[in-house]
Amino acid sequence: MSGIVNFIARTVSAVAALAVTAAVIFFPRLIATDMHHVPHEQLVILLLGMSAAYVHAFGFTPENRWLKWVFSPVVAWPLLLIGGWSVFY
């Protein structure tokens, strides 16, 4: 049962990270209308979550316990949600 749950979690991480990547690259005006009004603090949170989601999605598991926790969905998904909420709304 753990294998299917792990596969679903990795798939969710990959889809979420790809969605954020597509939004940032293809629709930058969703983030800011000009270069002077970019919400840098919130964008950093969103991109950290995206990066952690990519690491989790591709299956890399560090040996360090702290890094294993950082690159898990426990950290990546809330960062994506908080960053997405604060950047896009």
Residue pairs with C-beta under 8 A, 6 or more apart in sequence:
9 56
9 73
10 56
10 57
10 59
11 57
12 73
12 77
13 53
13 54
13 56
13 57
13 73
13 76
13 77
14 53
14 54
14 57
14 58
16 50
16 53
16 76
16 77
16 80
17 50
17 51
17 53
17 54
17 57
17 80
20 46
20 47
20 49
20 50
20 53
20 80
20 84
21 50
23 30
23 88
24 31
24 47
30 88
31 38
31 39
31 43
31 87
31 88
32 38
32 39
39 86
39 87
42 83
42 86
42 87
43 83
43 87
44 83
45 79
45 82
45 83
45 86
46 79
46 80
46 83
46 84
46 86
46 87
47 83
48 79
48 83
49 75
49 76
49 77
49 78
49 79
49 80
49 81
49 82
49 83
49 84
50 80
50 83
52 70
52 71
52 72
52 75
52 76
52 79
53 73
53 76
53 77
53 80
55 71
55 76
56 71
56 72
56 73
56 76
60 71
61 68
61 71
62 68
62 71
69 75
